[in-house]
Amino acid sequence: MLKGQVTGPFTQGTNLLDQERRCAYYDEQLRDVIVKGVALKAAWQMERLGVYGLPLMIFLDEPSLVGFGSQTYLTVSREDVVGDINEVVETIHARSGLAGVHCEENTDWGLLMETELDILDFDAYDHMQAMTLYPAELRAFLDRGGWLGWGIVPTLDREAAGTETVASLLPRFEAGVQQLVDKGFDRNLLLRRALITPSCGAGGVLTEPLAERVLRVLRELSLALRERNGF
C-alpha cells in the first residue's frame, strides 16, 4: 500500500490570511476554494501514485485542530469542520482510496470520529489518554470499519527517538490497548484495526540518522506485534 499526505482544509484555511489579515477559513468563498483545492491535491497525488498499481491511502495533516473549540476559533462550527473534511474524503473514496487524518495532542477526537474518515492517527506515545475520552464515539467509529493509527514510535523528542527500542515500546503499546479494553473494547478488534506509525512527522526535530532509526524501529515493532498476535 502507498500513502500520500496533504494539508487538511482546517489547517490550511486557518493559516492563510485574506486581504484583511483574517484567517481565510472565516470567508465562505475562500473556504470553499481551499476545501476544493485540498481535494484536488489529494486527487492529483492518487493519480501519480496510481501508476504503481497498489492500494492507496491519503492522509490529511490537521495540526491546527488542536485549537478547535478554543477562543481562537470560537466562531468555527463543528458542522463546517466535519463537512469540509468529508468533502475531501469523498474525493478520495471516489478513487477507491482510504482517507486518514493525523492530528497532534489532545484534539477533539470525537469530532473526527463523526466524519467519514477511515483512519485516525494519534500520538499514542505522549497522548494515549486523549483517545480514551470518547468511548461512545470510538465504538461507533470502529463499528463502521474505522482504523486507529497508533503513533507509538516517538519523533518529537530527540532523546526518546534515539533510545526507545522494540523492547521498551511493546509494553507501552500493550498498556495503551489495555486502557481501551478496560473501557469495554474488544482486544482482538483493536489489534486487527491497528496501524503502527511514528508519533508525528520525522522532519521537525530529528536529524536524518534519527529519522532513519525511527523508521527502522517502526518496522521492527510492527513485525514483532504481528508475530506476537499471530497475524
ABEGO torsion letter per residue (X at the ends): XBBBBBBBAAAAAAABBBAAGBBAAABAAAAAAAAAAAAAAAAAAAAAAAAAGBBBBBBBBBAAAAABGBAAAAABBAAAAAAAAAAAAAAAAAAGBBBBBBBBEBBBAAAAAABABABBBBBAAAAAAAAAABAAAAAAAAAAGBBBBBBABBAABAAAAAABBAAAAAAAAAAAAAAAAAAGBBAAAAAAABBBBBABBAAAABBAAAAAAAAAAAAAAAAAAAAAAGX
